[in-house]
Amino acid sequence: PTDDDHTKNEEVIYDSMPERIMIPKRAYTVTYNANGGTVERTKDIVTYNFVGYYSNGVQYFNSDGTSSRKWDIAEDITLTGKWSGGTVSFPTATRPGYKLVGWYDSNENKVENGSQVTKNLSLTAKWEAIDVNYKVKHYKENIDGSYASPAIETFTAKTATTVTPGVKTYTGFTSPAVQSAVVDGSGTTVIEY
């Protein structure tokens, strides 16, 4: 067989039984799209290990392509290749403020870690926003124009949501306009009044 796609049946006819056969290759490429996150690698080559050729549970060729038995069969037989391995092991993916839900193929099917790969795959990470902290600082001006240390409040919201915290009111002072901000997944969002 010369085709790299070993999912197809291929008939090979020999005039006499060979002592050694070509070992077919079976490997697929898996690419990773971190979708806004980071990933430790963007591509894997998933390989299968050839175990041998069998017919009705009897091995005829070893994994190295050598014949495993004396040929005593006069009629035609069909040999089926057996393989081991071929499983995907996902890289570590991270995105501040998000939890990885999983890796999905182009048809939106979730692919599980350790699944057998039977074709080239492009996988995309799906993320779910998690709760992160953000801070609101309330400044109060002193009579001399300086500012006292701010009163700091800490709140929690989902990453990428817009928040509009209230303004503290101080007797005899004019309150600033209310502000909105989008919460950063890193937890560094600060709104100052």
C-alpha positions in Angstrom: 0.0 0.0 0.0 1.3 3.4 -0.9 -1.7 5.6 0.1 -1.3 7.4 3.5 -5.1 7.1 4.1 -5.3 3.6 5.5 -9.0 3.9 6.3 -9.7 2.6 2.8 -9.5 -1.1 1.9 -6.8 -1.9 -0.6 -6.3 -5.2 -2.4 -2.7 -6.4 -2.9 -2.1 -9.6 -4.9 1.1 -11.5 -4.6 2.1 -14.3 -7.1 3.8 -16.1 -4.2 3.8 -15.3 -0.5 6.5 -12.8 0.3 8.9 -13.3 3.3 8.7 -9.6 4.2 6.1 -6.9 3.5 6.1 -3.1 3.5 4.9 -1.8 6.9 2.1 0.7 6.2 2.2 4.1 7.9 -0.8 5.5 9.7 -0.5 9.0 11.1 -2.8 12.0 11.4 -2.3 15.7 12.2 -4.3 17.3 15.0 -4.1 21.2 15.1 -5.3 23.3 18.0 -6.9 26.7 17.9 -6.8 28.2 21.4 -9.6 30.6 20.5 -8.4 33.6 22.6 -6.3 31.6 25.0 -2.8 30.2 24.9 -1.8 26.6 24.2 1.5 24.9 24.9 1.6 23.5 21.3 -0.5 24.1 18.2 0.0 20.7 16.5 0.4 17.0 17.2 1.2 14.1 14.9 -0.8 11.2 16.2 0.7 7.9 15.0 -0.5 4.3 15.1 1.8 1.3 15.7 1.4 -1.5 13.2 0.8 -4.8 15.1 0.6 -7.1 12.2 -1.6 -8.7 9.5 -4.2 -11.2 10.6 -6.8 -13.5 9.1 -9.5 -15.1 11.3 -7.5 -14.4 14.4 -4.3 -15.9 13.1 -1.3 -13.6 12.6 0.5 -13.9 9.3 2.9 -10.9 9.5 4.6 -9.4 12.5 4.9 -5.7 13.3 8.3 -5.5 11.6 6.8 -6.9 8.3 8.4 -10.3 8.6 6.3 -13.4 8.1 5.2 -14.9 11.4 4.3 -18.4 10.2 5.0 -21.0 7.5 2.6 -20.5 4.7 0.4 -23.6 4.3 -2.7 -22.1 2.7 -3.3 -22.8 -1.0 -6.4 -20.6 -1.4 -6.7 -16.8 -1.4 -7.1 -15.2 2.0 -7.8 -11.7 3.2 -5.4 -10.2 5.7 -6.5 -7.4 8.0 -4.1 -5.0 9.5 -4.2 -4.4 13.3 -3.0 -1.2 14.9 -2.4 0.1 18.4 -2.1 3.6 19.7 -3.4 6.5 17.7 -4.9 8.4 20.6 -4.8 12.2 21.1 -3.3 13.8 24.2 -4.4 17.4 24.5 -2.0 20.2 25.3 -2.5 22.5 28.3 -4.6 25.5 27.4 -5.2 28.6 29.5 -7.1 31.8 29.3 -7.3 34.2 32.2 -10.9 34.5 33.6 -12.1 31.4 31.7 -12.5 27.7 32.2 -11.8 25.3 29.3 -15.0 23.5 28.5 -13.3 21.3 25.9 -11.9 20.8 22.4 -14.4 20.7 19.5 -14.0 19.7 15.8 -15.3 21.6 12.8 -18.7 20.0 13.2 -19.0 21.2 16.8 -18.5 17.7 18.2 -16.6 17.5 21.5 -13.5 15.4 21.2 -12.4 13.7 24.4 -8.8 13.5 25.6 -7.5 10.0 24.8 -9.8 9.5 21.8 -8.6 7.6 18.8 -7.9 9.8 15.8 -9.0 8.4 12.5 -8.5 11.5 10.3 -6.7 14.8 10.3 -8.5 17.1 12.8 -8.6 20.8 13.5 -9.8 21.4 17.1 -11.0 24.7 18.7 -11.0 25.4 22.4 -14.4 26.4 23.9 -14.3 28.6 27.0 -16.7 29.5 29.8 -16.4 32.8 31.6 -15.8 32.4 35.4 -16.2 34.8 38.3 -13.3 37.2 38.8 -12.8 40.1 41.2 -12.8 43.8 40.3 -12.3 46.8 42.5 -14.1 50.2 43.0 -12.1 53.0 44.6 -14.1 55.9 46.1 -12.0 59.1 46.6 -13.1 61.9 48.9 -11.5 65.3 48.5 -10.1 67.1 51.5 -10.7 70.8 52.1 -7.2 71.6 51.0 -7.7 69.9 47.6 -5.8 66.7 48.5 -7.5 63.3 48.6 -7.7 60.9 51.4 -6.9 57.2 50.9 -9.8 55.8 48.9 -12.5 53.5 50.2 -12.0 50.3 48.3 -14.7 47.8 47.6 -14.2 44.4 45.9 -16.9 42.8 43.8 -17.2 39.7 41.7 -18.5 39.3 38.2 -18.1 37.0 35.2 -15.2 37.8 32.8 -16.1 40.1 29.9 -19.4 41.3 31.5 -20.1 45.1 31.8 -20.5 46.3 35.4 -21.8 49.6 36.6 -21.1 50.0 40.3 -22.8 52.7 42.4 -21.1 55.8 43.6 -20.6 56.5 47.3 -22.2 59.7 48.4 -20.6 62.1 50.9 -22.6 64.9 52.6 -21.6 68.3 51.3 -19.8 66.8 48.2 -20.9 66.4 44.6 -20.8 62.8 43.4 -19.1 61.9 40.1 -20.9 60.4 37.2 -21.6 56.7 37.3 -19.1 54.6 35.2 -19.3 51.3 33.5 -16.4 48.9 32.7 -15.9 45.5 31.1 -14.4 43.1 33.7 -11.0 41.8 32.6 -10.4 38.1 33.1 -7.0 38.9 34.8 -8.9 40.4 37.8 -7.2 43.8 37.3 -10.3 45.9 36.6 -10.5 49.0 38.7 -13.1 51.7 38.6 -12.3 55.0 40.3 -14.8 57.6 41.5 
